[in-house]
Amino acid sequence: MNTRHGSLPFFGITSETPDTDTAIDEPPSSSSRTPTGNGGKLPTLTPFWRERFFEAGLILSMALYYIVGNPKLPYLYIAPLSPLLNQLIALPFLVIFAVLCWYRLPVAIALLPLTLPFYLQQRAIIGEISFSLAEVTLAVCLIIAALRLFVSKRDEISWAQLRERIGPFFWPILVFCAAAALSILVAYSHRFALRAFHEEVAAPVLYLGLALVYLRSRQDLQRLLFALLGIGLLVAIIGLGQYALFRDQMALIHGGLRLHAMYGSANDVGLLFDYVMPLGIAYLMARVPPKSRLLALGICLILLAALCLTNSGGSWMALSLATLFIVALSLRNRRLLIWGSVAVVLIVAVVGLVFHAKIEHFILNWHAGSNGLGSIGKRFYLWQSAWQMIQQSPWLGYGMDNWLCHYSVNNVCFSPLHHYWITTVNGQPTGLASEPELSHPHNIFLHVWVSMGIFGLLAFVAILILFFQLFVRVLRRLSVATLENREQLRWMTIGVGAAMLAAMVQGMIDSSFLEQDLAFCFWMVVAALLLLRVQVGMPWKRVS
């Protein structure tokens, strides 16, 4: 759009002039109506509402393609017809989505997060071949981007420009992808490794590239972050509805109901919330209009209600720390910040000293099974099992999604190989024997190391270090720069930093990265920070 309009009353999305080809020329007449041949006038949409129309069209067309004729979702599947005819019936909706993508590719890219929660319920494409909704959407966006470049080259940016946007992240990302690709060759199950490489590395990194090329305005960036927040709200609403109406379908663990929505595990909901809920909290703490803050509060309360029903201790801990992080960075009064930090430290110290025995008992017996072993205790033995695996193959790892082939005797990846799980210690059970199909070592760094070796781990650590270094630099830039939209950029920066912090905190006791939805979220947060650097006009090299 090429005309500035008022912001949306709640989310603060404003129409502004992006440096893309999607700008729309205003009609020469200042009238809001267009004359027709018979002298009448037809109403026309303003650029602001035209964008909302495209957003709604993109979401609705892809949703209908996903639901109509999908045998894995029987809602609109016509059983008397053949699977091929069902797929042909759904095809027009995909064509509509592609056409809308042609005209609003940045919008489609920014809205892709809305597809992530449905990655387990895939869309049948041809016969038994199926892909997740995120993969289908990404494929269409990539095809449209290639066609636009081939037909008109109007979206073309030079390699030097793209390389400048990635900056020092380029080499760690390249090494990470190379290590992940190499792990396919050493994997026991090449099929598992190839699928995981495609879903958890290649597709998310391709999305990172698309985002850096096409999301060029602050509005695009806001749309991406609000889409991330939107998937949290969607999952929360579905989960709360599930809890209220379909409790018999919820997971019953240790005598309690745990909300899981469309996921197979309540912990998966908590892991997703690590990436999205800090965005809502940061927006709530920002200097935004009261109506926007009120809506942000409502969204956060819905997310909080769903989070409580997951009974995910790791998410509670991670999001509590992220909230403190956001509050600390949102306080502009340095004296209040210092005294508030001292007060929090003192309170934590006093509570820890007085109730240390009860706290220790609570942690060690969290989600304890019939054998009296809690989930934290079992994780220690799980980490030891992973460490034994790493010692045998530290350089190249065992291949992506090949953990179960070496960890235990199970039905997911049955193999004659040596299995590293520790089932007993000094004749006492460790609790791992009751869960032979734990799909990862419940630690993000061990998970990456086991999957793709030491080079993949070092590259991943380098990406995290660069991320938080850039986060600090962008915040410092915002504190001294005079920018028209500084407050908007500030809350977005704090939000993405807190999201990464929460994900890494829970990642110490769970897997917050190598799953399709979480991998996309990780790279989306990285992309958002890289785009924020561009928005604040900060060079990579420090100017002395």
C-alpha positions, 0 to 999 in steps of 0.5 A: 500500500502506498497510503498511510492509514490509521492503525487497527484499533487493537493490534496497531497494524498500520498501512505504510509504504513498503519497499516492495512491488505490492504498492497499489496506486491510488485512483485519480479521483478522491471519491471513495466510489467508482462510477459505473457505466450506467451512472451509478457508483460502486463502493470500493475498498480503501487500501487498508481494507483491501489488505484485510480482504487479501488476508482473509482470502488467503486464510480461508482458501488454504483452510478450505483446501486443507479440509475439503476432500481430505481423507485424514479429516472426514468433515468434508470428505465425500466418501462415495467419491474416489480419493482422486475425485475428492482431491480434485474437488479441493484443488480450486481452493489451492488455485485461489490461494496461489492467485492471491499469493501472486498479488500478496506474496509478503502477506502469505509468507507472514501468515504461514505461522497459522498453519503450524499447529496442524502439522500432525494432521497432514493433507493427502496430496496424491494417493497416500502421499501427504504433507503438512499444511505448512509444507504445502503453503511454503511450497506454493509460496516458493513456486510463486516467488520463482514465477514472479522472479522468472516472469518480471524479475520485479522481486529480485534482490541481489545476492549481496543484499540477501547476504547482508541481511543474514550477516554473520548468521550465514556461516553457522546456518550453512554449517548447521544445514550441512551437518544435518544433511550429512547425518542422513548418510550415517543414519541407520534409517535413511528414510527417517533422517531424510524426512526429518531433514526436510521437515525440521531443517530444509523447510524452516530455513527456506522460510527464513530465506523467503522472509528475509527477501519479501518481508520488507516493511514494519507492517510485514514484520508485525503481521508475522509476529501477530500470526505467531501470537494467533496460533497460540490463541487458536490452540488455546481456544481449541484446547479450552473447548476440548476441556469443556466439551470433550474431556473424555478425549483428553490425556489422563496422566497421574490422575489429572486431565491435561489439555493437548488440543490438536497435539498428541502431548500437553507438553507440546502445547507448552513448548509452542506457547514458549515461542508465542506467549512472550509476544503477547506479554511484551505487547501488553507491557508496551506503550500502546493505546489502551484498547490494544493493551486491553485486547492483549490482556484478554489474549494473554489470559486465554493463553494462561488458562490453557497453559495452566491446564497443560500441567506442563511444569517446564512451560510454567518455569520458562514463561515465568522467567520470560515474563520477568525478563520482559518486565525488567526490560520494559521498566524505564526507571533504572532505580525501580529496575534495580530495587525490583531486581534486588527484591525478586532475588531476596524473595527467591532466596528466602523462599528457597531457604525456608521451603527448600525441602518441600521444593526439592520433594515437589520437583523430584516427584513431579509427575511421579508414576506408580514406581514413585519416580518423577519425570525429573529423576527419569530425565537424569538417566535419559541424559546419561543414556544420551551421553553414552550414545554421544561418546560412541559417535561424537563427530557425526551423531546418529542421524536426524530422527534416529534416536529411537533406533539406538536408544531402546527396543521399540516398535517405532524403529526396531533394530538389532543394534546395541541400545543405550537406555539405562533401565536399572541402576544398582538393581533399581529401576530407573523408570525408563523401561516403562517409556521405551518410545521417548522420541528425544533425550529431553535436552535441546543440546543433547538432541542436536548433538545426537542427531547431527554431531558436534559440528551441528551442535557448535553451529547451533550454539553459534546461532544462539550466541549471535542471536542474543548479541544482536538482540542486545545491540538492537535494544541499545540502538532503540534506546538512543535512536530517534525513530518514528515507530520506536515503541512498536519496534521496541516491544517486538524486539523484547518479545522475540528475545523473550520468546527465544529465552523461554524456548531455550529454558524449557529446552534444557529439559525438553525438546524445543527445536527439532519438531516441525512446528517448533523448528519453524517457530525458531527460525521465524524468531531469528528472521524477526530479529534480523528484520528488526535490525534492518528496521532500526537501520543498524549496521552489522559493523560497529562504527567507532 
